[in-house]
Amino acid sequence: MNQILPTATTSDEKRRGAECAVLPVGSFEQHGNYLPLITDTVIASVISTELANAYPLLQLPPVTISCSHEHSAWRGTVSISSSTLHSMINDIYRSITDAGLTSLVIVNCHGGNYVLANVVQEGNAHGKRMALFPSGADWTDARQSARLTTSNHEDMHAGELETSILLNASPELVRDGYHRADCIADDRRHILTTGMGEYTQSGVIGRPSLASAEKGKALLASLVESFASVLEILRRE
């Protein structure tokens, strides 16, 4: 299994001299019967590790529980409030800047963390240097680069993309059954009111049967390439 927690020492970080910290934000929520509750945390951590290997970044440990209220119908899902997540990000930003860093990138891999967009917008409006990654466009580019069949909208949860990344990074976490778990629910207009239970019995919305380790590798490579523009913007005076 890929390393979820960073293992650098303070001496390692002194030599690295990073000005930007990267914070993976995952979740603890259902991902069907074949992916673990920690799926989003694993993916966020894998992306953050790939970024830290390619760029001079301080890799922070992940936020492992976030805003998964739409998944509350399934056993095992745990959430915190959006206000708590908001406060956590602001506290972490304050701490890393007090320590001499200049910016924070949030690597968010749970779509229900809507508040993170507000945190970043508000922070930048008040003089902070923050970014939220990957954007929807970054995911779209990654899907095209990896030749995924599904779109961001169609493949919402535990589908082709997430299963592919785990097959590449931590295949031992993927249980049997994903080849037979496709569930299409493209019209989800009331999901904020009803939760996901209105649209799927299994908890899956997407096409995991199309997943492969090769696609997962290509997805990660594309995201690493896309990140260069994020770091360039954060470095501007």
Secondary structure as GFF3:
##gff-version 3
##sequence-region A 1 237
A	DSSP	alpha_helix	10	16	.	.	.	ID=ss1
A	DSSP	beta_strand	20	25	.	.	.	ID=ss2
A	DSSP	alpha_helix	39	54	.	.	.	ID=ss3
A	DSSP	beta_strand	57	59	.	.	.	ID=ss4
A	DSSP	three_ten_helix	69	71	.	.	.	ID=ss5
A	DSSP	alpha_helix	82	98	.	.	.	ID=ss6
A	DSSP	beta_strand	103	108	.	.	.	ID=ss7
A	DSSP	alpha_helix	115	125	.	.	.	ID=ss8
A	DSSP	beta_strand	130	133	.	.	.	ID=ss9
A	DSSP	alpha_helix	136	145	.	.	.	ID=ss10
A	DSSP	alpha_helix	160	169	.	.	.	ID=ss11
A	DSSP	three_ten_helix	171	173	.	.	.	ID=ss12
A	DSSP	three_ten_helix	178	180	.	.	.	ID=ss13
A	DSSP	alpha_helix	191	194	.	.	.	ID=ss14
A	DSSP	three_ten_helix	196	198	.	.	.	ID=ss15
A	DSSP	three_ten_helix	208	210	.	.	.	ID=ss16
A	DSSP	alpha_helix	213	234	.	.	.	ID=ss17
###
